[in-house]
Amino acid sequence: MGSSFYFFLGVAVSILAFLPFYLLRSPSPEGLNLTLEKVELPERPLLGKPTEGPLVVRLASDPKTLNPALVQETSSSAVIGDLFSGLVKVDPKTLEVEPDLAVRWEVDPSGRTWTFYLRRGVRWHDGEPFTADDVVFTFNEVYLNPEVPTPVRDTLLVNGKPFKVEKVDDYAVRFVLPERFAPFLRTLTVAVLPEHKLKRFVDEGTFLSAWNVNTPPSEVVGTGPYRLKVYLKGQRVEWEANPYYYETDERGVRLPYLRRKVGLIIPDPDAALVKFLAGEVHLLGVGPSQLLTLAARAGERPIKVYDLGPTPSLTFLVFNQNPESSVPDYKVRWFRNEKFRWAVSHAVDRRAIVNLVYGGLATPLYGPVTPANAWLYSEDLFEPIDYDLRRARELLREAGFEDRDGDGYLEDPEGHRVEIVLLTNAGNKEREAIGSILKRDLERLGIKVHFQPLDFNNLVRLLTSPPYGWEAVIIGLTGSVDPHFGRNVWCSWGSLHMWYPLQKKPSTEWEAEVDRLFEEAATELDPERRKELYRRAFRIVYEKQPMIFIATPRELVAAQTGLKNFYPTVWGFWKELYLMVED
């Protein structure tokens, strides 16, 4: 769950429910005294020297965990992402796989046996040597251990079967797959974990408590470019460069150039903008209404705003279809009714949301693929879904929903009033604004909506933990280059299959077919055939509307001008270890 967040719309949220769309105008970049710049990626970054910095960034909330095997949301990955390395990594410029902790690899003619040769001389943050034992421990005892509840395992299974990991010697490991597995190399970007720190938790059966948010930072050790120095709940995170990190520039200067980074925990986006304009934060994801403020202050501070293009992020509305949840059975029956979901989808005015909430800097979304994923996306993949309240009412009538008592709200065939609690994460201005718009239009259909923003971590806990006591939520997914890495969302057995997670067997025929297509795609080596399989799976998701997709924004990043080698993309920072802050 999780990606970058865009926060905006401010006080306009409070009036959306009372004004018709034609009286509202959102800010547009046209005519502003501010240029949205494109990021040009050079052949190579500028060479520099280590600096104490620090680079200061904004964190939207506290992490839920410091354990990469347990992360399910961006609030945690934003804190620990730079602490760990995988056997391989992906270049955000080319999207190709590159060596990381493994310097090279070989695969036998069957495509099932892979041998990885590890980088020598790598040390964990505490100085202990990294060896093949850590790799074997990471996969056999954590990620592939059925006793450890890690969401990572969902992406590692091949047709539901684990692969074998064997030590060849101290600096070589062998992976034996049950069958050919197309995304295998990309799965090895997952964090490698230290056996000497975490094995006791596995042996004691207490892995869920390992590296929690109360763990001293010095205990959380990885092999990544930074190590955790300070975590003060609700205040700040500090990272320092890993003195043992293996990467150097072409002159042999140890990377990263930035020796220190600071993350200020600022839930309120307006407060974050104030700190950015004061020069206390170097980078900030921004939205259209904040462009007005940035344009007004453009002459006071040397700042730039970069338009990175459409994101892979999906913003959507989802209903709880889980019959094992604490939601009343009759409501689950509503949510499992395809006509009910399609009626709601026709009540989502996506184009108005793009204009009002995103200031035109977004794309309406009708299915689970965005223009950022050029490999899969095409304009004809999903037909546009019209904003059509008349059609929505027809579908609701066909499903048996009528205003039986004349009170202005619909009742189901059993007489229950159609009333839902709609959640989103508090402080995300775009989602709060979308919620206000949806509340208004659904109530025009006769669906009573109680709209309630919640603290992000509390919301995630509600969505991912029994008894799953939520009814409807507006939330987002970050998206991935290869759909395989989202299969824990799309497959019925996945822990993030939000509308009904962890199914023992598919609850519908169409979910079973999506499962089958994803498994077939995972073992299909022909890229065109793989693409067709994923497109068929996503067409089924579109046709059944378990998630009602709304929009995908353009990613806008405001930056102070004292940054060098600043190359953000929607897939991550290119050559981030070369980033420098001018004194």
C-alpha positions in Angstrom: 0.0 0.0 0.0 1.9 2.3 -0.3 3.9 6.0 -2.9 4.2 9.7 -2.9 1.3 11.7 -1.6 -0.1 15.0 -2.9 -1.9 17.3 -0.5 -4.0 20.2 -1.5 -7.4 21.9 -1.9 -7.3 23.4 1.6 -10.4 25.3 2.8 -12.2 24.6 -0.5 -13.0 21.2 0.9 -15.6 22.6 3.3 -17.7 24.2 0.6 -17.7 21.5 -2.1 -20.9 19.9 -0.8 -22.8 23.2 -1.1 -21.8 24.6 -4.6 -22.7 23.1 -8.0 -19.7 22.1 -10.1 -20.2 24.9 -12.6 -19.6 27.6 -9.9 -16.3 26.1 -8.9 -13.0 26.8 -10.5 -9.7 25.1 -9.5 -6.3 26.6 -9.9 -4.6 26.0 -13.2 -0.9 26.2 -13.9 -1.7 28.4 -16.9 -1.1 32.0 -16.3 0.8 31.4 -13.0 4.1 33.1 -12.5 5.6 29.6 -12.2 7.0 27.2 -14.7 6.5 23.4 -14.3 9.8 22.0 -15.3 10.6 18.6 -16.8 13.5 16.5 -15.4 16.1 15.7 -18.0 18.2 12.6 -17.1 21.8 13.0 -18.3 24.2 10.2 -19.3 25.9 10.4 -16.0 25.6 12.5 -12.8 28.0 15.3 -11.8 30.9 14.2 -9.6 31.1 15.9 -6.3 32.3 15.4 -2.7 30.7 14.2 0.5 28.8 17.0 2.4 27.3 17.0 5.8 24.1 18.5 4.3 21.6 17.7 5.7 18.9 17.1 3.2 15.6 17.8 4.9 12.4 16.0 3.7 8.8 15.8 4.9 7.3 12.6 6.3 3.5 12.5 6.3 3.3 10.3 9.4 5.1 8.0 11.8 6.1 4.5 10.6 4.1 1.5 11.8 7.2 -0.8 11.8 10.9 -0.7 11.2 10.9 -4.3 9.9 11.0 -4.5 6.1 9.4 -8.0 6.2 6.3 -6.5 7.8 5.8 -3.2 5.9 2.5 -2.8 4.1 2.3 1.0 3.8 4.4 4.0 2.7 4.7 5.6 6.1 7.1 2.8 7.1 8.9 2.3 3.8 9.7 6.0 3.7 11.7 5.6 6.9 13.5 2.3 6.3 13.8 2.2 2.5 17.4 3.4 2.4 18.5 1.1 5.2 18.5 -2.1 3.2 19.7 -3.6 0.0 18.5 -6.5 -2.2 20.5 -8.9 -4.3 19.5 -6.7 -7.3 18.0 -3.3 -7.8 16.1 -1.6 -10.6 17.4 1.5 -12.5 14.5 4.1 -12.5 15.8 5.5 -15.8 15.9 2.2 -17.8 13.7 0.1 -15.5 16.3 -2.6 -16.0 17.7 -4.9 -13.3 21.2 -4.1 -12.0 23.5 -5.8 -9.5 23.4 -4.8 -5.9 24.5 -7.3 -3.2 25.0 -9.8 -6.0 27.6 -8.8 -8.5 26.6 -11.3 -11.1 24.4 -14.3 -11.7 24.0 -17.4 -13.9 21.0 -19.4 -15.0 21.0 -22.9 -16.3 19.3 -23.9 -19.6 16.1 -25.0 -17.8 15.6 -21.5 -16.5 15.0 -22.9 -13.1 18.3 -22.9 -11.3 20.0 -19.6 -10.7 23.4 -19.0 -9.0 24.2 -15.6 -7.5 27.7 -14.5 -6.7 27.7 -12.1 -3.8 29.7 -8.9 -3.3 32.7 -9.4 -1.0 33.6 -7.0 1.8 30.1 -5.8 2.5 29.3 -5.1 6.1 26.1 -4.6 8.1 25.6 -1.2 9.7 27.1 -2.6 13.0 30.2 -3.8 11.2 29.4 -7.5 11.0 30.2 -9.2 7.7 27.5 -9.9 5.1 27.6 -13.5 3.8 25.5 -16.1 2.0 24.1 -17.2 5.4 22.2 -13.9 5.5 20.6 -14.5 2.1 19.6 -18.1 3.0 18.2 -16.9 6.3 16.3 -14.1 4.7 14.4 -16.3 2.2 14.2 -19.7 4.0 13.5 -18.5 7.6 11.6 -15.2 7.0 10.1 -14.6 3.6 9.3 -18.2 2.7 8.6 -19.3 6.3 4.8 -20.0 6.6 5.0 -19.2 10.4 6.1 -15.6 9.6 3.2 -13.4 8.4 5.0 -11.4 5.8 3.3 -9.8 2.8 6.5 -10.3 0.8 5.8 -14.0 0.5 2.9 -13.3 -1.8 5.3 -12.1 -4.6 7.8 -14.9 -4.2 5.6 -18.0 -4.6 5.6 -19.7 -8.1 2.2 -21.1 -8.8 1.7 -21.2 -5.0 5.0 -23.0 -4.5 8.2 -21.7 -2.8 11.6 -21.9 -4.4 14.6 -23.4 -2.6 17.6 -21.4 -1.5 20.9 -23.1 -0.9 24.3 -21.9 0.2 27.1 -22.8 -2.3 29.8 -21.1 -0.3 30.2 -17.9 1.8 29.7 -15.8 -1.3 27.5 -17.7 -3.6 23.8 -18.9 -3.3 21.7 -21.1 -5.5 18.0 -20.6 -6.1 16.1 -23.6 -7.4 12.6 -22.7 -8.8 9.7 -25.2 -9.1 9.3 -23.9 -12.7 10.3 -21.0 -14.9 9.4 -17.7 -13.3 9.4 -14.6 -15.5 9.6 -11.9 -12.8 12.1 -13.8 -10.7 15.0 -11.4 -11.0 12.8 -8.5 -10.0 11.6 -10.3 -6.9 15.1 -10.2 -5.6 15.0 -6.5 -5.0 13.5 -7.4 -1.6 15.6 -6.4 1.4 18.2 -8.9 2.6 18.0 -9.2 6.4 20.8 -9.9 9.0 20.7 -13.4 10.5 22.7 -12.3 13.5 20.0 -9.7 14.5 16.8 -11.4 13.6 17.2 -15.2 13.9 16.4 -15.2 17.6 13.0 -13.6 16.9 12.2 -16.3 14.3 13.4 -19.1 16.7 11.3 -17.7 19.6 8.2 -17.1 17.5 8.2 -13.4 18.2 9.1 -12.0 14.7 6.0 -9.8 14.7 7.6 -7.7 17.5 11.1 -7.6 15.9 12.2 -4.1 15.0 9.0 -2.4 16.1 8.8 1.4 16.4 10.2 1.3 20.0 13.4 -0.5 18.9 16.6 1.5 19.5 17.7 2.7 16.0 21.1 1.2 16.4 19.5 -2.3 16.5 18.0 -1.9 13.1 20.8 -2.8 10.8 21.0 -3.2 7.0 23.5 -2.9 4.3 21.9 0.1 2.6 23.5 3.5 2.0 22.1 5.0 5.2 21.6 3.8 8.8 19.0 5.0 11.2 20.4 7.4 13.8 17.3 9.0 15.5 13.6 8.4 15.6 11.5 10.7 17.7 7.8 9.8 17.5 5.7 12.5 16.0 8.8 14.7 15.5 11.7 13.6 13.3 13.8 10.9 11.8 17.5 11.3 11.2 19.7 9.1 9.0 23.5 9.1 8.6 25.6 7.6 5.8 26.6 4.0 6.2 30.4 4.1 6.7 30.7 0.6 5.3 28.6 1.1 2.2 30.1 -0.5 -0.8 29.3 1.9 -3.7 31.8 4.6 -4.8 31.9 7.1 -7.7 34.3 6.6 -10.6 37.1 8.3 -8.6 36.7 5.9 -5.7 34.9 8.4 -3.4 32.5 6.6 -1.1 28.8 7.2 -1.7 26.3 8.7 -0.8 27.6 12.2 -1.1 25.0 13.4 1.4 26.2 12.2 4.8 23.1 13.2 6.7 19.3 13.3 6.0 16.5 14.5 8.2 12.8 13.7 7.9 10.4 16.0 9.7 7.1 14.3 10.6 4.5 16.8 9.5 1.0 15.3 9.0 -0.6 18.6 7.9 0.3 19.4 4.3 -0.3 23.2 4.8 2.2 23.2 7.7 4.6 21.3 5.5 4.3 24.0 2.8 5.0 26.7 5.3 8.2 25.0 6.3 9.2 24.5 2.7 8.7 28.2 1.9 10.8 29.0 5.0 13.6 26.9 3.6 13.3 24.4 6.4 12.4 21.5 4.0 14.2 20.9 0.7 11.7 18.7 -1.1 7.9 18.6 -1.1 5.2 16.8 -3.1 2.7 19.5 -4.0 -0.8 19.8 -5.6 -2.5 22.4 -7.8 -3.8 24.7 -5.0 -0.3 24.9 -3.5 0.9 26.1 -6.9 -1.0 29.4 -6.2 1.0 29.9 -3.0 4.3 28.8 -4.7 3.7 31.2 -7.6 2.9 34.1 -5.2 6.2 33.4 -3.4 8.3 32.6 -6.4 10.1 35.9 -6.3 11.0 35.5 -2.7 12.7 32.1 -2.8 14.7 30.3 -5.5 12.4 27.3 -5.9 11.5 25.0 -8.8 8.5 22.8 -9.4 9.0 19.7 -11.4 6.2 17.9 -13.3 7.2 14.2 -13.4 4.2 13.1 -15.4 1.4 10.7 -14.6 2.1 8.5 -11.6 1.6 4.7 -11.4 -0.6 5.5 -8.3 -4.2 4.4 -8.2 -6.8 6.4 -6.3 -10.0 4.4 -5.8 -13.1 3.7 -3.7 -13.5 0.2 -2.4 -16.3 -1.5 -0.5 -15.8 -4.3 2.1 -17.1 -7.6 0.6 -15.6 -9.8 3.3 -18.3 -12.1 4.8 -15.9 -12.8 7.7 -15.7 -9.2 8.7 -17.6 -7.4 11.4 -19.6 -5.5 8.8 -23.4 -6.5 9.0 -24.2 -9.3 6.6 -26.8 -7.3 4.8 -24.3 -4.6 4.0 -21.8 -7.2 2.7 -24.6 -8.4 0.4 -24.9 -4.9 -1.0 -21.2 -4.6 -1.6 -21.0 -8.0 -3.3 -23.8 -7.0 -5.7 -22.2 -6.1 -9.0 -25.0 -3.7 -10.0 -24.6 -1.8 -6.7 -20.9 -1.3 -7.5 -21.5 -0.3 -11.1 -24.2 2.2 -9.9 -21.7 3.8 -7.5 -19.1 3.9 -10.3 -21.6 5.8 -12.5 -22.0 8.3 -9.7 -18.3 9.1 -9.6 -17.7 12.3 -11.7 -14.1 11.6 -12.5 -13.6 14.5 -14.9 -15.0 17.0 -12.3 -12.7 15.5 -9.7 -9.7 15.8 -12.1 -10.6 19.5 -12.6 -11.7 20.4 -9.1 -9.3 18.4 -6.9 -6.3 18.1 -9.2 -6.6 21.4 -11.1 -6.5 19.4 -14.3 -3.2 17.9 -13.4 -4.5 14.3 -13.4 -6.0 11.7 -15.6 -9.5 10.1 -15.0 -9.0 6.4 -14.1 -11.4 3.6 -15.1 -9.2 0.5 -14.5 -6.1 -0.6 -12.6 -3.4 0.6 -15.1 -2.2 4.2 -15.5 -0.4 5.9 -18.3 2.8 5.6 -16.3 3.0 1.9 -17.1 3.7 2.2 -20.8 4.2 -1.5 -21.2 0.5 -2.3 -20.3 -1.4 0.9 -20.8 -3.4 1.9 -23.8 -6.3 4.4 -24.1 -8.6 1.6 -25.3 -7.9 -0.8 -22.5 -10.8 0.5 -20.4 -13.8 2.2 -21.8 -14.6 5.5 -20.0 -17.4 5.2 -17.4 -19.8 8.0 -17.8 -21.0 10.1 -14.9 -24.6 9.2 -15.2 -26.9 9.4 -12.1 -29.9 8.3 -14.1 -28.1 5.1 -15.1 -27.0 4.7 -11.5 -30.6 4.9 -10.3 -31.7 2.3 -12.9 -29.0 -0.1 -11.7 -30.0 0.4 -8.1 -33.6 -0.3 -8.9 -32.7 -3.4 -10.8 -30.7 -4.6 -7.7 -33.8 -4.1 -5.5 -33.0 -0.7 -3.8 -35.9 1.7 -3.5 -37.1 4.5 -1.3 -39.8 2.5 0.3 -40.8 4.9 3.1 -40.4 8.2 1.3 -37.7 9.6 3.5 -35.4 10.4 0.6 -33.1 7.4 1.2 -33.1 4.0 -0.4 -33.9 0.7 1.4 -32.8 -2.7 0.4 -35.4 -5.5 -0.2 -35.2 -6.4 3.6 -36.0 -2.8 4.6 -32.5 -1.7 5.7 -31.7 1.9 4.9 -28.8 2.1 2.5 -26.3 3.9 4.8 -22.5 3.6 4.7 -19.5 4.9 6.6 -16.9 6.2 4.1 -13.3 6.5 5.4 -10.1 8.0 4.1 -6.8 9.1 5.6 -7.0 12.5 7.4 -4.7 15.2 6.1 -4.7 14.0 2.5 -6.5 16.9 1.1 -7.2 15.4 -2.3 -8.9 12.3 -0.7 -10.8 14.5 1.7 -12.1 16.5 -1.3 -13.0 13.4 -3.3 -14.9 12.1 -0.2 -16.9 15.3 0.0 -17.8 15.1 -3.7 -18.7 11.4 -3.5 -20.8 12.0 -0.4 -22.8 14.6 -2.2 -23.5 12.6 -5.3 -24.2 9.3 -3.5 -26.8 11.1 -1.3 -28.4 12.4 -4.5 -28.9 8.8 -5.3 -30.5 8.1 -1.9 -27.4 6.6 -0.2 -26.7 8.1 3.2 -23.0 8.7 3.6 -21.1 9.3 6.9 -17.7 10.6 5.7 -14.9 10.2 8.3 -11.2 10.9 7.7 -9.0 8.8 10.0 -5.3 9.0 11.0 -3.4 7.1 8.3 -1.8 4.4 10.5 -5.2 3.7 12.3 -6.8 3.4 8.9 -4.2 1.0 7.6 -4.7 -1.1 10.8 -8.4 -1.2 10.3 -8.1 -2.2 6.6 -5.5 -5.0 7.2 -6.4 -6.5 10.5 -9.3 -8.6 11.7 -12.2 -8.1 12.2 -11.9 -5.8 9.2 -14.5 -3.5 10.6 -14.7 -0.9 7.7 -17.4 -0.4 5.1 -16.0 1.8 2.4 -12.7 3.7 1.9 -11.0 6.1 -0.5 -7.4 5.1 -0.6 -4.6 4.5 -3.1 -2.0 2.0 -4.3 1.5 2.9 -5.6 1.6 0.6 -8.6 4.5 -1.3 -9.9 6.4 -1.8 -13.2 5.6 -5.5 -13.3 2.0 -6.4 -12.2 3.3 -9.5 -10.5 4.4 -7.3 -7.6 0.8 -6.3 -7.1 -0.6 -9.8 -7.1 -1.2 -9.7 -3.3 -3.8 -7.1 -4.2 -5.3 -8.8 -7.3 -5.2 -12.5 -6.3 -7.9 -13.8 -4.0 -5.4 -15.2 -1.5 -3.5 -11.9 -1.2 -3.2 -10.1 2.1 -3.9 -6.8 0.3 -6.9 -8.2 -1.7 -8.7 -5.3 0.0 -12.4 -6.1 -0.6 -11.9 -9.7 0.8 -8.4 -10.6 1.7 -6.8 -14.0 2.5 -9.5 -16.1 0.9 -8.9 -19.9 1.3 -10.4 -20.4 -2.1 -11.8 -17.8 -4.5 -15.2 -16.6 -3.5 -16.3 -15.9 -7.1 -15.6 -17.5 -10.5 -14.1 -14.2 -11.8 -11.7 -14.0 -8.9 -10.6 -17.6 -9.7 -10.0 -16.5 -13.3 -7.9 -13.5 -12.2 -5.8 -15.9 -10.0 -5.3 -18.2 -12.9 -4.2 -15.5 -15.3 -1.7 -14.0 -12.8 -0.2 -17.5 -12.2 0.1 -18.2 -15.9 1.6 -14.8 -16.5 4.2 -15.4 -13.8 5.6 -18.4 -15.7 5.2 -17.0 -19.2 8.5 -15.8 -20.7 7.2 -14.2 -23.8 6.7 -10.5 -23.0 3.8 -10.0 -25.4 2.0 -13.1 -24.2 2.6 -11.9 -20.6 1.2 -8.5 -21.4 -1.9 -10.0 -22.9 -2.5 -12.2 -19.8 -2.3 -9.2 -17.5 -4.5 -7.1 -19.7 -7.2 -9.9 -19.6 -6.9 -10.0 -15.8 -7.3 -6.3 -15.5 -10.2 -6.2 -17.9 -12.0 -8.6 -15.5 -11.3 -6.3 -12.6 -12.7 -3.4 -14.7 -15.9 -5.4 -15.6 -16.6 -6.4 -12.0 -15.7 -3.1 -10.3 -14.5 -4.4 -6.9 -12.4 -1.2 -6.8 -13.9 1.9 -8.3 -11.0 3.7 -9.8 -11.1 7.5 -9.8 -8.0 9.3 -11.0 -4.2 9.2 -11.2 -2.4 12.5 -10.6 0.6 14.0 -12.2 3.5 13.9 -9.7 4.6 17.4 -8.8 7.7 18.0 -6.7 8.8 21.4 -5.4 12.5 21.7 -4.6 14.9 24.3 -3.3 17.3 25.3 -6.0 20.5 24.4 -4.0 20.2 20.7 -5.0 22.6 19.1 -7.5 22.1 15.7 -9.2 18.4 16.0 -8.5 16.8 13.5 -10.8 13.3 12.4 -9.5 11.1 10.1 -11.6 7.7 8.5 -10.9 9.6 5.3 -10.3 12.1 6.7 -7.8 15.2 8.9 -7.8 17.8 8.2 -10.4 21.4 8.2 -9.1 20.1 9.3 -5.7 23.4 8.6 -4.0 25.0 11.4 -6.0 22.5 14.0 -4.7 24.2 17.1 -3.1 23.0 20.1 -1.2 24.9 23.3 -1.8 26.2 25.1 1.2 
